[in-house]
Amino acid sequence: MVHGGRILIVDDHPVVRRGLRTMLEGEPWVSEVFEAATVAEAVTLAVTERVEVIAMDVTLPDGDGVDATGRILLSCPEAKVLMLTMANDEEIVVRALRAGARGYLLKDTDPDAVIDALRTVAQGGVVLGPGIGPSVLASLNRAPAELPAPFNQLTARERDILGRLALGDTNARIARHFGLSEKTIRNQLSGIFAKLGVADRVQAALLARDIGLGG
């Protein structure tokens, strides 16, 4: 039995946070529950409150829950993160697990199963929802290819976005694919263009295709 669990719920929907909080506060292994609605709040609370378990959404107003997971685990390596999201995308699952998440569940999972998953993660286990196929595990076992400069300056998320750009996707389609806002994608692309030293999406797409991204 786990005791003294300090839990952080990261979600921009108050109803989701409140519902999960109500269930968690009735669990004997939970000592305190904190809430965050943004990446910034999540990183701050995780560090200052020394939380042990985090239920993390992927799509947040100021960024990406996967990137937030990586930032939190750099400062709090003992924290256990369970991704709890509507984003049913194997690429995001792989990114989340590579970032250090201990599990990935969709929000339409039965609420009792979500609480069980958080308890399992708190005990050091790993939880993957029933929709997570063997291809995800195969992707995890493959070492990421080393990219030439300047592409090696890009984060995993930036490489993913650039790959979609190279396929000809619009900002709107890229945003839908990753469960992010178009504004977030525009900001990410500006950063990508700066790192690659290009002026626009056409130049970025051509360079990406030259090295096989989006092929």
C-alpha positions in Angstrom: 0.0 0.0 0.0 1.2 3.5 -0.9 1.0 6.1 1.8 1.6 9.9 1.8 1.0 10.4 -1.9 1.2 14.0 -3.0 -0.7 14.3 -6.3 -0.7 17.0 -8.9 -3.5 17.2 -11.5 -2.5 19.1 -14.6 -5.4 20.0 -16.9 -6.9 23.2 -18.2 -10.5 22.1 -17.7 -11.6 22.8 -14.1 -14.3 20.2 -14.3 -11.8 17.5 -15.1 -9.5 18.6 -12.2 -12.3 18.8 -9.7 -13.7 15.4 -10.6 -10.4 13.7 -10.3 -9.5 15.6 -7.2 -12.8 14.5 -5.5 -12.0 10.8 -6.3 -8.4 11.1 -5.2 -9.2 12.8 -1.9 -11.2 9.7 -0.9 -8.2 7.4 -1.4 -6.3 6.3 1.8 -2.9 6.5 0.0 -3.3 10.1 -1.0 -2.2 12.8 1.4 -2.6 16.0 -0.6 -3.9 17.0 -4.1 -2.7 20.0 -6.0 -4.0 21.5 -9.3 -2.4 23.2 -12.2 -4.0 24.6 -15.4 -0.8 25.4 -17.4 2.7 24.2 -18.0 4.1 27.0 -15.9 1.9 26.2 -13.0 2.7 22.5 -13.2 6.5 23.0 -13.3 6.3 25.4 -10.3 4.0 23.3 -8.2 5.9 20.0 -8.9 9.1 21.6 -7.6 7.8 23.7 -4.7 5.4 21.1 -3.4 7.6 18.0 -4.0 4.7 16.1 -5.6 5.2 12.4 -6.1 2.6 11.6 -8.8 1.3 13.8 -11.6 -1.7 13.3 -13.9 -0.6 15.3 -16.9 -2.7 16.4 -19.9 -1.0 16.8 -23.3 -2.7 20.0 -24.6 -2.2 23.0 -22.3 -2.8 26.7 -22.9 0.9 27.6 -22.8 2.6 24.5 -24.2 2.8 20.8 -24.4 2.4 18.3 -21.5 5.1 16.0 -22.8 7.6 18.9 -22.8 6.4 19.8 -19.3 7.0 16.2 -18.2 10.6 16.4 -19.4 11.2 19.7 -17.6 9.6 18.5 -14.4 11.6 15.2 -14.3 14.9 17.1 -14.8 14.2 18.9 -11.5 12.2 16.2 -9.8 13.5 12.8 -11.1 11.6 10.9 -8.4 8.2 12.1 -9.6 6.0 9.7 -11.5 3.9 11.0 -14.4 0.8 9.5 -15.9 -0.3 11.1 -19.2 -4.1 11.5 -19.1 -5.4 13.0 -22.3 -7.7 12.9 -25.3 -4.8 12.7 -27.7 -4.9 9.1 -29.1 -1.7 9.3 -31.2 1.1 6.8 -31.1 3.7 9.4 -31.9 2.7 11.3 -28.8 2.6 8.2 -26.7 6.2 7.4 -27.8 7.3 11.0 -27.1 5.7 10.9 -23.6 7.3 7.6 -22.6 10.7 8.7 -23.9 10.3 11.9 -21.9 10.0 9.8 -18.8 6.2 9.3 -18.3 5.3 6.1 -16.5 2.0 5.6 -18.3 -0.5 6.8 -20.9 -4.3 6.7 -20.6 -7.1 8.3 -22.5 -9.6 10.5 -20.7 -12.5 8.2 -21.6 -11.0 5.5 -19.4 -13.3 4.4 -16.6 -12.6 6.8 -13.6 -11.9 3.9 -11.2 -9.3 2.6 -13.7 -7.7 6.0 -13.8 -7.3 6.0 -10.0 -5.9 2.4 -10.1 -3.4 3.6 -12.8 -2.3 6.5 -10.6 -1.8 4.1 -7.7 0.2 1.7 -9.9 2.4 4.5 -11.1 2.9 5.7 -7.5 4.1 2.2 -6.6 6.7 2.4 -9.5 4.7 0.5 -12.1 4.0 1.4 -15.7 0.5 1.7 -17.2 -0.5 1.7 -20.9 -4.1 2.0 -21.9 -5.7 -0.8 -24.0 -5.4 1.2 -27.2 -1.6 1.3 -27.0 -0.4 -1.2 -29.6 2.8 -3.2 -30.1 4.0 -0.7 -32.6 4.5 1.8 -29.8 6.8 -0.6 -27.9 8.7 -1.3 -31.1 9.2 2.4 -31.7 10.5 2.8 -28.1 13.1 0.0 -28.7 14.4 1.8 -31.8 17.2 4.3 -31.1 16.4 7.7 -32.5 18.5 8.4 -35.6 21.2 11.0 -35.2 20.4 14.0 -37.3 23.0 16.3 -39.0 23.5 19.9 -37.9 21.5 22.1 -37.7 18.7 19.5 -37.3 20.3 18.1 -34.2 19.4 21.3 -32.4 15.7 20.6 -32.8 13.7 19.0 -29.9 11.8 15.8 -30.5 8.5 17.8 -30.8 10.1 20.3 -33.3 11.3 17.3 -35.4 7.8 15.9 -35.4 6.3 19.2 -36.5 8.9 19.7 -39.2 8.1 16.2 -40.5 4.5 17.1 -40.8 5.4 20.4 -42.5 7.6 18.4 -45.0 4.6 16.3 -45.8 2.7 19.4 -46.9 0.4 19.8 -43.9 -1.0 23.2 -43.1 -0.7 24.7 -39.6 -4.3 23.7 -38.9 -3.7 20.1 -39.8 -0.4 20.0 -37.8 -2.3 21.5 -34.8 -5.0 18.8 -35.1 -2.5 16.0 -35.5 -0.7 16.9 -32.2 -3.7 18.2 -30.3 -2.3 21.7 -30.1 -3.5 25.2 -31.0 -2.6 26.8 -34.3 -0.9 29.6 -32.3 1.3 27.1 -30.6 2.3 25.5 -33.9 3.1 29.0 -35.4 5.3 29.7 -32.4 7.0 26.3 -32.7 7.6 26.8 -36.4 9.2 30.3 -35.8 11.6 28.6 -33.5 12.3 25.8 -36.0 13.0 28.4 -38.8 15.4 30.3 -36.5 17.3 27.1 -35.6 17.5 26.0 -39.3 18.4 29.5 -40.5 15.6 29.6 -43.1 13.1 32.3 -43.9 9.9 30.3 -44.5 8.1 27.0 -44.5 9.1 26.2 -48.1 12.8 26.4 -47.4 12.3 24.4 -44.2 10.3 21.7 -46.0 13.0 21.4 -48.7 15.8 21.0 -46.2 13.7 18.5 -44.2 13.1 16.4 -47.3 16.8 16.4 -48.1 17.5 14.5 -44.9 14.5 12.2 -45.1 12.1 13.9 -42.7 8.5 13.6 -43.8 9.4 11.1 -46.5 
